[in-house]
């Protein structure tokens, strides 16, 4: 029984590590130059930095999108949504 529990815990740990590294590996797989070859050195470092920052910004935008709900529980629209999104994204950037 204890072997089964240890195996389950080990597999959950491995799965959580794989999920934690998913954004980096996604950027890693996209690091391809115009000639179709993988980027290397400074070009790769620059691309990875930009890609990971973009992934964080996208996650922040999705978070703000989910929060854009009015007092009545309905999603915001139009100018109210635009104002809310601008304020939310500015706060998310300043919190980093």
N, C-alpha and C positions, 0 to 999 in steps of 0.2 A: 504494500500500500504506500509506503514512504517513497519507494522508487517511482511510483506513478505520480505522486505529488511533486517530486523533484523534477520529473520530466515535464510536467505541465508548467511549472514555474519557469524552467529553462526555456521552453518554447515561447511562453509569453514574453520573457525578457528579450529573446531574439527577435520576436515580431515587433516589439516596441522600439528596439534599436533600428530595425529596418525602416520603420515609419519615420523615425526622427531624422534619418539621413536621406529621406526621399527627395526633399527640395534640392539638396546639394547635388544628388546624383542626376536629377532632372536637368539642372544647369550644366552639369558635367557632360551629359549626353548631347546638349545643344551647342557645346563649345566646338563648332566646326567652322573652318575658314571658308572663304569664297571658292577656294580650289577643291573643297571637299575633304581636306585633311584636317585632323584634329589640331586645335590651337595648342601652343606651347609657350612657356616662359611668360614674359610680361603681357603678351596679348591674351593669354589664357587667364592670368590673374585679374586683368582689367575686366574681361568678360564675366568672370565668376562674380566679382564684386558687384557689377552692374546687374547681373541676373538675380543674385540673392537679394539685393535691395529692391528690385522690381517685384520679387515674390512677396517680400514683406509689405510693400505698399499695396499690392493686390489684396493681401489678407486683411489689411487695415480697411481698405475700401469695402470689402465684403462685410466686414464687421459693422462699418457705418451704415451700409445698405440695410442690414438686418435691424439696426436700431432706429431707422427712419420711420417711426410709427407715431401717429398723432395721439392726442389725449383720448380720442374716441376708439382707439385700437385699430384704426384703418391706416394703411400705408400712406405716407406723405406723397404729394405730387406737385409738379410745377415749381413755382418760385419757393415755396416752403421747403420742398425737398432739396432744391439746389442750395438754399441757404444753410440748411441743416448739414448737408454733406460737406460743404466748404468748411464750416465750423468744426465738424467732427474730424475731418482729415487733418486740419491744422492742429488740433489738439493731439491727435495721434502722432504727428511728426514731432511736436514739441516734447512729448513724453518719451521719445526715444533717446 
